[in-house]
Every structure is written in C-alpha cells, then in structure tokens.
Amino acid sequence: MSNYILNIAMVITTMWIVRRFWDIFYEKKKTSFWIVMIWIIFGLFQTYLHIKQEDANMLMTFCNIMLILLIAILGYHCTGNRKYFLVVVFSVVWALTEFLVFFVLYLILEPTERMYNMGAVITKILMIIFVYVISSYWNRQKGEFVPNYYYLYLLSFPIGSIYISFSVFYYTKSHTLSAIAIMIILLVFNVMIFELYTKMNEMFMNECDKAVYAQQIDIISGNTAEQKRIMEEFYNEKHNLENKLISLKGYIEKGDIDGIIENLNIIIKNNQYAEKISNSGKSTVDAIINFKFAAASKFDIKFSLKIFIPNELPIDICDIGIILGNAIDNAIEAVRECRYQKKIIEISMGVKKEAWVVVIKNPYEHKIEKNRTGIPVSTKKEKQRHGYGLKSIMRIADKYQGEVVIETKDGIFSLIIVLNFGEF
C-alpha cells in the first residue's frame, strides 16, 4: 500500500515537472476537453510505468516522448519547430539522469525495490533542479530574474534532499513506511521550493513594473508641466501680440527696416515652442517625438528623423509610448553628457517585412556598463528607480515576438527594435 502511495506521488511530481518545463517557454491555452484528456492519459501511462517498474524500451520511450509533445501542442501556444527540439532535449536529459542515478546505485546497493524507489525519487529531484536552472537561465535572458543569493539559497534545498533521500533508504532498512513517507515529503517540499522561486520571480517582476510605472508617471507629469508652460506662454504672447503688431506697423510706416526685422525676430523666437519636427501622420509617434524634441532643445540637442510609417499600426499605443519614451529619454540622457561630439539623435522608423522597425542612434562619451546578459545598466545613483527602460522595451518586443539589438561602436550607441505584427 505504501508503495502505491509513493508511486502516485511520483506520478504527480512527473506531471508537475512536465507542466513547469513547458511553462518556461510557452503560454498556456485555455483549458479544453482535449487538454484534460491528454493529461489524464499521460498520468495513467506514468502510473503504469511506475507500478510495473519495467526497464525502459524503445516503444515506452517513444510513447512517453509523444505524450509530452502532445501536451505542448494541445495545451500551449507553441508555433514553429522549437517544440520538437525542446521535447527531445527534455527526454534525453531525463533518460541520461535516470541512467546515471541507477548506474551509481547499482555500484553501491543491492538491486531491490527499495533501491528502485530511491533511484526514482532522486531522479525526480534532479529533474526539478534541471527545470529550476532552465527557468532561471531563461528569465535571465529576458532580463527578469531573482538575485543570485536567493537563487543559491533555493538551490541548496533540492541538493540537500538528494543526500537525505539516500541516507533514509540506506540506513532505515526496517522502517519502509517511514522511509516512503519521508520521500513523499521531500518530493512535495521540492515542488514547493520551485513554486516559491516562481512566486519570487513574479514579485521581482512586479517591482520592475512598479518602477517602470513610476518612470511613466514622471514622464506624464513632465508632459503636463511642459504643456501648462506652453499654454501660459501662448496666452501671454496672444495678449502682447496686438501691441507688438502696432509697434511693427509703426516701423513699417517709418520704413525702419532694422526695427521691422528686430520685431519679427522677437515674434518668431517667442513662438518656437510650437515647432513640430515630426509629422508622420501617426499622432502617437508625432506627439512623443515632438514633445521629446522640445525637452531636448533645452540642451541644444538636435533630432534627425527618417520616419516612414502608415497612419495605422497594429501595435498598442501604450507599447509605442513606452518604447519611444524610454528609448529617446535614454538617448537624451547620454547626449546631454557629451562635450566633444555633435549633440544629435538620429531616429529612423519604418515598416519592413510585416514588422515595425525603430532605429535610434546617439553619441556617448561615458563608460557603458553591462550586466551578464549584455544589457546596459543604469549608472545613476537611484538604480532601483532607473535602468528598467531597456527591460521594458525588451519585454514589449518579446510580446510581439520581435527582438532588440544593442550596438556600441566608435562612440555611437545604436538601439534597434523590431516588433512583428504580420499582415494588417
């Protein structure tokens, strides 16, 4: 009876490992009849394998791989051929892990049912570690990860569980029920550790989102203040315009060319706030670029634009705002510090092969620090409030199955953003 309970626990753990593996790479579909059926079939198949305790053969291995693949096809949004590669890698790693575990156990223990149970439990724990490491690496590639010390703390628990499971089966030869109970607890404990890691990662991602939202609020507050200033200047100029025109009329009547030119220059200078350098037809893009240009002009920064986009883009305007807002803000921040290079930001934008392509280039003179994934990190003092701009851009690019390319060469920082949207 106790062995059946352990087998059920190991089957549930196996199903959890497979689910967590696919969760790393793909987004779940809505629950349907076929998804439930494939999970039931997979669970029954795993139960059969554990109860029979038969050696692996080609047929059983093939059936297992096909069931894991069907789980991905029916239960996840997984287009392309990557799922075939992943299922093969996952199955090979599992098979090699199981082989190595039992190879070592055969060298030090007698081949009994107890040894088989211990080998199965250790294999499951090692696969939990494998999924845990892959999940951590994948999140790091996306710029979303738990700090290293948390990672090491959590990883120590499954490693310690392997030692405990070996000690329990090796030294408690007469207390089978107690040993099996401990094995079940260890399996549940390791699953909970991984779930804890997942929740912690979500927590850190939420902190990142909060920082991004704080940045966006700062941008909106700045926009509001700037618009208020412009409107105040507009009404002041409107109030004074009549007097200026009267003065200008007087100069014209006198034929005073110098006075006329001087008054016209004053009027033109006072109306420079209304200058719009972007007129692509896409209101969201134009509004952001024109506002950023007004802010950059205070630091004598020029914009060079090459924008060729349709009036309608199948991209959320909030995503456009986050991408352009963060990218141009970073460029302005870098160019402000330039003392020797020309202060100009080049912005190119267009649609190519069913994708929105944005290229922003700017000079820089400060040292660029990068993290382990190659992403430039903030050099500002309040790093908890800064440095999330590029991560936000990369997350949006991932949402549209695009990419972000960063190049630094000859003092020029280039940010290339590609968002795929298909036909529209």
FIKE-81810 format. One record per residue (C-alpha): x, y, z; residue number from 1. Coordinates in steps of 0.001 Angstrom, whole numbers, plus 524288, in hexadecimal, padded with zeros to 5 digits. Layout:
BEGIN
+-------+-------+-------+-----+
:     x :     y :     z :   n :
+-------+-------+-------+-----+
:     X :     Y :     Z : NUM :
...
+-------+-------+-------+-----+
END
This chain:
BEGIN
+-------+-------+-------+-----+
:     x :     y :     z :   n :
+-------+-------+-------+-----+
: 80000 : 80000 : 80000 :   1 :
: 80AF4 : 80952 : 803A0 :   2 :
: 81193 : 806E1 : 7F679 :   3 :
: 80518 : 80A7D : 7EF4C :   4 :
: 80478 : 81755 : 7F6C3 :   5 :
: 812A9 : 81A26 : 7F331 :   6 :
: 80FF4 : 816CD : 7E4EE :   7 :
: 8046F : 82023 : 7E490 :   8 :
: 80CEE : 82AD1 : 7EA81 :   9 :
: 8176B : 82870 : 7E034 :  10 :
: 80D63 : 82898 : 7D52C :  11 :
: 8080F : 835A2 : 7D9ED :  12 :
: 815FD : 83ACB : 7DAF5 :  13 :
: 818EA : 8363F : 7CD15 :  14 :
: 80CE0 : 83D34 : 7C7E7 :  15 :
: 810AD : 84972 : 7CF59 :  16 :
: 81E8B : 84920 : 7C9AE :  17 :
: 81952 : 847EB : 7BBC1 :  18 :
: 80FA0 : 85300 : 7BDE9 :  19 :
: 819F5 : 85BDF : 7C3BE :  20 :
: 8235C : 858D5 : 7B89C :  21 :
: 819AA : 85D2E : 7AE35 :  22 :
: 81591 : 868E7 : 7B686 :  23 :
: 8235F : 86E36 : 7B518 :  24 :
: 822B3 : 86F97 : 7A65A :  25 :
: 81460 : 870E1 : 7A296 :  26 :
: 807AA : 87713 : 7A6C2 :  27 :
: 7FC90 : 86E17 : 7AAD6 :  28 :
: 7F041 : 86C97 : 7A2DF :  29 :
: 7E2D6 : 86CE4 : 7A902 :  30 :
: 7DEE7 : 86001 : 7AF30 :  31 :
: 7D78B : 85719 : 7A5DA :  32 :
: 7D2B9 : 84915 : 7A557 :  33 :
: 7DE80 : 84472 : 79D85 :  34 :
: 7E82C : 84ADE : 7A6B3 :  35 :
: 7E1FA : 8440A : 7B25E :  36 :
: 7E1C0 : 83710 : 7AB0D :  37 :
: 7F023 : 83790 : 7A72D :  38 :
: 7F400 : 83A5B : 7B545 :  39 :
: 7EBB1 : 82EFA : 7BA1A :  40 :
: 7F1C1 : 825D2 : 7B003 :  41 :
: 7FF63 : 82A7E : 7B399 :  42 :
: 7FC99 : 8287A : 7C213 :  43 :
: 7F768 : 81AAE : 7BFDE :  44 :
: 80325 : 8176A : 7B75C :  45 :
: 80C93 : 81C20 : 7C1DD :  46 :
: 80519 : 81461 : 7CC25 :  47 :
: 8069C : 80820 : 7C3E1 :  48 :
: 81539 : 80A57 : 7C271 :  49 :
: 81735 : 80C56 : 7D10D :  50 :
: 80EF5 : 800B1 : 7D52D :  51 :
: 81525 : 7F753 : 7CB60 :  52 :
: 822DA : 7FC9C : 7CDFC :  53 :
: 826FA : 7F776 : 7C0B7 :  54 :
: 833BF : 7FAE4 : 7BA3B :  55 :
: 83285 : 80561 : 7AFF1 :  56 :
: 830A7 : 8009E : 7A200 :  57 :
: 82F46 : 8078D : 79501 :  58 :
: 8206C : 80675 : 7948D :  59 :
: 81E58 : 80BC7 : 7A247 :  60 :
: 82827 : 816B2 : 7A000 :  61 :
: 821B5 : 81A6C : 7931C :  62 :
: 81429 : 81A93 : 79943 :  63 :
: 81919 : 822FA : 7A476 :  64 :
: 81F55 : 82CDD : 79B2B :  65 :
: 8131F : 82D88 : 792C1 :  66 :
: 80A5F : 82FE6 : 79E86 :  67 :
: 81332 : 83AE6 : 7A370 :  68 :
: 81316 : 840CE : 795C1 :  69 :
: 8043E : 83FD4 : 794DE :  70 :
: 8032E : 846E9 : 7A1E6 :  71 :
: 80AC2 : 85233 : 79BD5 :  72 :
: 802F2 : 85237 : 78F27 :  73 :
: 7F588 : 8515C : 79586 :  74 :
: 7F822 : 85924 : 7A1D8 :  75 :
: 80129 : 8642C : 79D95 :  76 :
: 802A0 : 86E82 : 79312 :  77 :
: 80EC2 : 86891 : 78CDA :  78 :
: 81067 : 86BA2 : 77E79 :  79 :
: 81C7E : 86802 : 776B8 :  80 :
: 825EC : 85CAD : 7781B :  81 :
: 82C0C : 8605A : 78517 :  82 :
: 822BC : 8578C : 78CB3 :  83 :
: 8284C : 84B77 : 785DE :  84 :
: 8360B : 84F26 : 789C1 :  85 :
: 831E1 : 8520A : 797BC :  86 :
: 82AA0 : 84533 : 799AD :  87 :
: 83665 : 83D8B : 794B6 :  88 :
: 83FC1 : 844EF : 79DA5 :  89 :
: 836A8 : 84348 : 7A942 :  90 :
: 83516 : 834A9 : 7A6E3 :  91 :
: 8439C : 83280 : 7A4B8 :  92 :
: 84730 : 839D3 : 7B12C :  93 :
: 83D30 : 83203 : 7B8E2 :  94 :
: 841FB : 8250A : 7B342 :  95 :
: 8504C : 8283E : 7B5C5 :  96 :
: 84D45 : 82CC7 : 7C391 :  97 :
: 845E8 : 82040 : 7C679 :  98 :
: 850C5 : 81802 : 7C090 :  99 :
: 85B77 : 81EA1 : 7C87C : 100 :
: 853B8 : 81DDB : 7D52B : 101 :
: 85104 : 80F54 : 7D3DE : 102 :
: 85EC6 : 80CA9 : 7CF07 : 103 :
: 86453 : 8127A : 7DB8A : 104 :
: 85A4D : 80B8F : 7E419 : 105 :
: 85D47 : 7FE5D : 7DDEA : 106 :
: 86B75 : 8004A : 7E1B3 : 107 :
: 868BC : 80279 : 7F027 : 108 :
: 85BC0 : 7FBA3 : 7F2F8 : 109 :
: 854E5 : 7EEDA : 7F06F : 110 :
: 84AB0 : 7EFA0 : 7E57C : 111 :
: 83E08 : 7EF69 : 7ED63 : 112 :
: 830EE : 7F63D : 7ECEF : 113 :
: 835E7 : 7FFA6 : 7F756 : 114 :
: 84154 : 80336 : 7EEA2 : 115 :
: 83827 : 80584 : 7E31E : 116 :
: 82FA9 : 80E90 : 7EB42 : 117 :
: 83B76 : 81613 : 7F001 : 118 :
: 8409D : 81767 : 7E20F : 119 :
: 8336C : 81C28 : 7DD29 : 120 :
: 83269 : 8265C : 7E7EF : 121 :
: 84052 : 82B4D : 7E5CB : 122 :
: 83DC5 : 82C11 : 7D71B : 123 :
: 8319D : 83438 : 7D97A : 124 :
: 8390A : 83D7F : 7E26D : 125 :
: 843EC : 83EFC : 7D85C : 126 :
: 839DB : 84205 : 7CDD1 : 127 :
: 833CC : 84C39 : 7D6BE : 128 :
: 8415A : 85248 : 7D7CD : 129 :
: 842BD : 8519A : 7C8F0 : 130 :
: 835CC : 8589D : 7C6AD : 131 :
: 8393B : 86253 : 7D15D : 132 :
: 8465E : 8659B : 7CB03 : 133 :
: 84071 : 866A2 : 7BD56 : 134 :
: 835C4 : 86F94 : 7C28B : 135 :
: 83FBE : 87841 : 7C945 : 136 :
: 8484F : 878F7 : 7BD16 : 137 :
: 83CAD : 87BF1 : 7B44A : 138 :
: 8381A : 886DA : 7BD39 : 139 :
: 845D4 : 88C7D : 7BD90 : 140 :
: 8460B : 88CDA : 7AEB8 : 141 :
: 839AF : 89510 : 7AF36 : 142 :
: 83F5C : 89DE9 : 7B9A0 : 143 :
: 83600 : 8990E : 7C415 : 144 :
: 83C46 : 89176 : 7CEFF : 145 :
: 83D7E : 88F5C : 7DD7C : 146 :
: 84A66 : 89449 : 7E340 : 147 :
: 8556D : 88A47 : 7E3D2 : 148 :
: 8555C : 88842 : 7F27F : 149 :
: 846F2 : 88468 : 7F256 : 150 :
: 849DB : 87B2C : 7E732 : 151 :
: 854BF : 87476 : 7EED3 : 152 :
: 84CA6 : 87396 : 7FB3A : 153 :
: 84177 : 86CE0 : 7F423 : 154 :
: 84A7D : 863D4 : 7ECA0 : 155 :
: 85068 : 85EA6 : 7F946 : 156 :
: 84368 : 8586B : 7FD3C : 157 :
: 8421A : 84E7F : 7F21F : 158 :
: 85095 : 84B3C : 7F303 : 159 :
: 84EEA : 84876 : 8017F : 160 :
: 842DF : 8404C : 7FE6D : 161 :
: 84B15 : 836FF : 7F639 : 162 :
: 85401 : 83462 : 801C9 : 163 :
: 84860 : 8328A : 80AE1 : 164 :
: 84198 : 82905 : 801A5 : 165 :
: 84DE8 : 820E0 : 80041 : 166 :
: 85028 : 820A8 : 80EEE : 167 :
: 84216 : 81CE4 : 811D8 : 168 :
: 841F1 : 81140 : 80894 : 169 :
: 84F9B : 80CFA : 80C1D : 170 :
: 84E56 : 80D59 : 81AE7 : 171 :
: 83FD9 : 80A88 : 81D74 : 172 :
: 83F1B : 7FCB0 : 81868 : 173 :
: 83405 : 7F877 : 82162 : 174 :
: 82B4C : 8047B : 82138 : 175 :
: 82654 : 80445 : 81345 : 176 :
: 819FE : 80C09 : 81614 : 177 :
: 8218F : 816E2 : 81CDF : 178 :
: 82B72 : 81763 : 811D4 : 179 :
: 820D1 : 81877 : 80781 : 180 :
: 819F4 : 82315 : 80F55 : 181 :
: 826AB : 82ABB : 80FD7 : 182 :
: 82871 : 8290B : 8011D : 183 :
: 81ACF : 82E46 : 7FE77 : 184 :
: 81D54 : 839DB : 80766 : 185 :
: 82A2A : 83CA4 : 80056 : 186 :
: 82377 : 83C67 : 7F311 : 187 :
: 818C4 : 84593 : 7F7BB : 188 :
: 822E0 : 84E2C : 7FE57 : 189 :
: 82AF0 : 84FA7 : 7F1E4 : 190 :
: 81EE6 : 852BA : 7E9CE : 191 :
: 81B5F : 85D43 : 7F3B1 : 192 :
: 82932 : 862DA : 7F2E8 : 193 :
: 827F7 : 86454 : 7E438 : 194 :
: 81A96 : 86A95 : 7E5A8 : 195 :
: 8209C : 873DB : 7EF8C : 196 :
: 82B18 : 8776B : 7E5A6 : 197 :
: 8208F : 87A0E : 7DB78 : 198 :
: 81906 : 882D6 : 7E4C5 : 199 :
: 82579 : 88A0F : 7E872 : 200 :
: 82896 : 88C4F : 7DA27 : 201 :
: 81AE7 : 891BC : 7D818 : 202 :
: 81CE8 : 89A79 : 7E3EA : 203 :
: 82992 : 8A01B : 7DE70 : 204 :
: 82312 : 8A1E9 : 7D12F : 205 :
: 81814 : 8A960 : 7D7DD : 206 :
: 82230 : 8B1FE : 7DE76 : 207 :
: 82806 : 8B473 : 7D112 : 208 :
: 81A90 : 8B7EA : 7CBC5 : 209 :
: 81848 : 8C148 : 7D70D : 210 :
: 82519 : 8C824 : 7D415 : 211 :
: 8215A : 8C91E : 7C5B6 : 212 :
: 81413 : 8CE9A : 7C951 : 213 :
: 81ACF : 8D871 : 7D22F : 214 :
: 82333 : 8DC8E : 7C6B3 : 215 :
: 81731 : 8DDE5 : 7BE1B : 216 :
: 81075 : 8E621 : 7C886 : 217 :
: 81C7C : 8EEE1 : 7C8EF : 218 :
: 81BDC : 8F027 : 7BA1E : 219 :
: 80D53 : 8F34C : 7BA68 : 220 :
: 80F87 : 8FD38 : 7C549 : 221 :
: 81A47 : 9036C : 7BD36 : 222 :
: 8117F : 903A9 : 7B147 : 223 :
: 806A8 : 90A2A : 7B90D : 224 :
: 80FCA : 91471 : 7BEA3 : 225 :
: 8158C : 91738 : 7B136 : 226 :
: 80828 : 9186A : 7AAF3 : 227 :
: 803DC : 92187 : 7B5D8 : 228 :
: 80FD5 : 92A00 : 7B39C : 229 :
: 80D5C : 92A59 : 7A4F6 : 230 :
: 7FF2E : 92E44 : 7A6C7 : 231 :
: 802ED : 93900 : 7B058 : 232 :
: 80CE8 : 93E36 : 7A6AA : 233 :
: 802E0 : 93D53 : 79BD3 : 234 :
: 7F8D2 : 9457E : 7A321 : 235 :
: 8032F : 94F47 : 7A746 : 236 :
: 807D5 : 950A4 : 79942 : 237 :
: 7F9DA : 951BB : 7946B : 238 :
: 7F79F : 95C9E : 79E25 : 239 :
: 803F1 : 963C1 : 799F5 : 240 :
: 802B3 : 960EA : 78B76 : 241 :
: 7F9E2 : 96C9B : 788D2 : 242 :
: 803CC : 975F7 : 78EB5 : 243 :
: 80ED8 : 96FA1 : 78710 : 244 :
: 80737 : 970B6 : 77A60 : 245 :
: 80478 : 97F16 : 77D1D : 246 :
: 812F3 : 9814F : 77F34 : 247 :
: 8160A : 979AC : 772E4 : 248 :
: 80C43 : 98200 : 76B3A : 249 :
: 8132C : 98E34 : 77004 : 250 :
: 82058 : 98942 : 76B46 : 251 :
: 81A5B : 985DA : 75E14 : 252 :
: 8147D : 99372 : 75CAB : 253 :
: 821AA : 9997E : 75FF0 : 254 :
: 828AA : 99035 : 756C2 : 255 :
: 831AF : 98BE3 : 761D0 : 256 :
: 83691 : 97EE4 : 75C5E : 257 :
: 83F24 : 97BDB : 7682A : 258 :
: 833C7 : 97DF5 : 7717A : 259 :
: 82AE1 : 97572 : 76941 : 260 :
: 834BA : 96A40 : 76907 : 261 :
: 83747 : 96B6F : 7779E : 262 :
: 828C9 : 96ABF : 77AF5 : 263 :
: 8267B : 95F47 : 771BD : 264 :
: 831D5 : 957D7 : 777C6 : 265 :
: 82C1C : 959EE : 78552 : 266 :
: 81ED2 : 954CD : 780F6 : 267 :
: 824FA : 94900 : 77A3D : 268 :
: 82D70 : 945E1 : 78607 : 269 :
: 821E5 : 94681 : 78F56 : 270 :
: 81A49 : 93CF1 : 786E9 : 271 :
: 824E5 : 9329D : 785A6 : 272 :
: 81E0C : 92A4F : 78FD3 : 273 :
: 8140B : 926B8 : 78580 : 274 :
: 81E4D : 920BF : 77C90 : 275 :
: 81AE6 : 912ED : 77830 : 276 :
: 8259E : 90B1A : 771BF : 277 :
: 81DF5 : 8FE6A : 77092 : 278 :
: 81226 : 8FDD6 : 767AC : 279 :
: 81152 : 8EF84 : 763E7 : 280 :
: 80286 : 8EEAF : 764C6 : 281 :
: 802FA : 8E55E : 77055 : 282 :
: 7FE53 : 8EE49 : 77B44 : 283 :
: 80417 : 8E640 : 7866C : 284 :
: 81197 : 8E5DF : 7804E : 285 :
: 81140 : 8F44B : 77C9D : 286 :
: 80CC5 : 8F8A1 : 78A1D : 287 :
: 81794 : 8F128 : 79118 : 288 :
: 82282 : 8F56A : 787F4 : 289 :
: 81E2A : 903AE : 787BB : 290 :
: 81D46 : 9042E : 7967C : 291 :
: 82A7F : 8FDA0 : 79846 : 292 :
: 8305A : 906F6 : 78E5B : 293 :
: 82B39 : 9128F : 7962E : 294 :
: 831B6 : 90CFF : 7A25B : 295 :
: 83E6A : 909DF : 79B26 : 296 :
: 83F2C : 9177D : 79526 : 297 :
: 841CE : 91D1C : 7A29F : 298 :
: 84EE5 : 91603 : 7A234 : 299 :
: 851DE : 919E6 : 79410 : 300 :
: 84F1F : 90C00 : 78F75 : 301 :
: 84A91 : 90A62 : 7816C : 302 :
: 8422E : 8FF95 : 77BA0 : 303 :
: 84411 : 8F963 : 76E45 : 304 :
: 837D5 : 8F22B : 769DF : 305 :
: 83534 : 8E80D : 75F61 : 306 :
: 8275F : 8E366 : 76209 : 307 :
: 81F68 : 8DBE4 : 7580C : 308 :
: 813E6 : 8D53B : 75E9B : 309 :
: 80567 : 8D391 : 75B59 : 310 :
: 7FAF6 : 8DAE2 : 762E2 : 311 :
: 7F676 : 8CE2F : 76918 : 312 :
: 7FF7B : 8C4A9 : 77011 : 313 :
: 7FA4D : 8B834 : 77694 : 314 :
: 8021E : 8BB76 : 782C0 : 315 :
: 7FC73 : 8C013 : 78F99 : 316 :
: 7FEA1 : 8CEB2 : 79143 : 317 :
: 8033B : 8CC66 : 79F41 : 318 :
: 80DC3 : 8C342 : 79A1D : 319 :
: 811CB : 8CD77 : 79016 : 320 :
: 8127C : 8D796 : 79AE7 : 321 :
: 81AD2 : 8CF14 : 7A3CA : 322 :
: 82435 : 8CB77 : 798D2 : 323 :
: 8262C : 8D919 : 79336 : 324 :
: 82568 : 8DFF2 : 7A05F : 325 :
: 82FC1 : 8D792 : 7A6EA : 326 :
: 83890 : 8D68F : 79AFA : 327 :
: 838C8 : 8E53B : 79844 : 328 :
: 83A30 : 8E889 : 7A6BB : 329 :
: 8462A : 8DFBA : 7A78A : 330 :
: 84BBE : 8E609 : 79B4B : 331 :
: 8499F : 8F3D2 : 7A098 : 332 :
: 84FE3 : 8EFFB : 7AD7F : 333 :
: 85C07 : 8EB0D : 7A669 : 334 :
: 85D2D : 8F67B : 79CEC : 335 :
: 85BBB : 90078 : 7A7DB : 336 :
: 868AE : 8FBD4 : 7AD69 : 337 :
: 86FE9 : 8FD2C : 7A078 : 338 :
: 87A0B : 907FC : 7A035 : 339 :
: 88190 : 9050A : 793CC : 340 :
: 87837 : 8FE17 : 78A99 : 341 :
: 86D1D : 9040E : 782E0 : 342 :
: 8608F : 90415 : 78AD5 : 343 :
: 8572B : 8FD7A : 78194 : 344 :
: 84DC3 : 8F212 : 782D5 : 345 :
: 84A60 : 8EA82 : 77689 : 346 :
: 83CF3 : 8E41A : 7765D : 347 :
: 83962 : 8DB1B : 76B1B : 348 :
: 82C6D : 8D40F : 76A6B : 349 :
: 82529 : 8CC0B : 76065 : 350 :
: 81DCD : 8BFAC : 75D0C : 351 :
: 82597 : 8B4A6 : 756FB : 352 :
: 82138 : 8A6AB : 75475 : 353 :
: 8153C : 8A77A : 75D47 : 354 :
: 81CF8 : 8AD7B : 76866 : 355 :
: 81E41 : 8BADC : 76EA9 : 356 :
: 82CAA : 8BE4D : 76EEF : 357 :
: 83220 : 8C942 : 7775B : 358 :
: 8406C : 8CD48 : 77731 : 359 :
: 84555 : 8D79D : 780AB : 360 :
: 85390 : 8DBEE : 78061 : 361 :
: 85A62 : 8E57D : 78949 : 362 :
: 8685F : 8E8E6 : 78D03 : 363 :
: 86D63 : 8E5FF : 79AA5 : 364 :
: 879BE : 8E917 : 7A232 : 365 :
: 8777C : 8E223 : 7AF1F : 366 :
: 87B61 : 8D42E : 7B222 : 367 :
: 87069 : 8CA89 : 7AF6F : 368 :
: 86F08 : 8BFE2 : 7B9A8 : 369 :
: 8680D : 8B354 : 7B5FC : 370 :
: 86275 : 8A83E : 7BDF7 : 371 :
: 864FD : 899D4 : 7BB63 : 372 :
: 85AAA : 89951 : 7B0C2 : 373 :
: 860D5 : 8A4A7 : 7A965 : 374 :
: 85670 : 8AEA9 : 7AD08 : 375 :
: 85BAF : 8BC3A : 7B086 : 376 :
: 8590A : 8BF6C : 7BEBF : 377 :
: 855D4 : 8CC6B : 7C4D4 : 378 :
: 8610D : 8D471 : 7CA3C : 379 :
: 857FA : 8DD3B : 7D1F9 : 380 :
: 85826 : 8DD6F : 7E0BC : 381 :
: 849E2 : 8D933 : 7E240 : 382 :
: 84B4E : 8CC8D : 7DAB9 : 383 :
: 83EC4 : 8C70A : 7E062 : 384 :
: 8375A : 8D1D5 : 7D92F : 385 :
: 83F4C : 8D151 : 7CCA9 : 386 :
: 844CF : 8C743 : 7C351 : 387 :
: 837C0 : 8C0F4 : 7C05C : 388 :
: 835A6 : 8C82D : 7B384 : 389 :
: 83CBA : 8BE64 : 7AAF0 : 390 :
: 8369B : 8B308 : 7B23C : 391 :
: 8292D : 8B8B6 : 7AF87 : 392 :
: 82C8A : 8BA44 : 7A127 : 393 :
: 83186 : 8AC3F : 7A07F : 394 :
: 8254F : 8A720 : 7A722 : 395 :
: 81C9D : 8ADFA : 79D3A : 396 :
: 8250F : 8A8D5 : 7920D : 397 :
: 8234A : 89B29 : 79781 : 398 :
: 81492 : 89D87 : 7980F : 399 :
: 8149E : 89FE5 : 78957 : 400 :
: 81E77 : 894DC : 786F1 : 401 :
: 82882 : 89EDC : 782E5 : 402 :
: 8362D : 8A214 : 7876D : 403 :
: 83EC5 : 8ACDE : 78CB7 : 404 :
: 84CB0 : 8AE91 : 787D2 : 405 :
: 8567A : 8B75D : 78EBD : 406 :
: 86318 : 8BBA1 : 78827 : 407 :
: 86DE9 : 8C46D : 78D41 : 408 :
: 87877 : 8C842 : 7839B : 409 :
: 88125 : 8D42E : 781AA : 410 :
: 87A15 : 8DBE4 : 78C1F : 411 :
: 86C9D : 8D98B : 7862D : 412 :
: 861FC : 8D24C : 78D9D : 413 :
: 8583A : 8CB9C : 78494 : 414 :
: 84B53 : 8C603 : 78938 : 415 :
: 84402 : 8BDC3 : 77F3D : 416 :
: 83629 : 8B977 : 7829F : 417 :
: 82E33 : 8B020 : 77A3B : 418 :
: 81FE2 : 8AD2E : 77D25 : 419 :
: 81922 : 8A314 : 7749F : 420 :
: 80AAA : 8A4A0 : 771F2 : 421 :
: 807F3 : 89D03 : 7656E : 422 :
: 7FE9C : 8A1EE : 75B23 : 423 :
: 7F559 : 8AD12 : 75E32 : 424 :
+-------+-------+-------+-----+
END
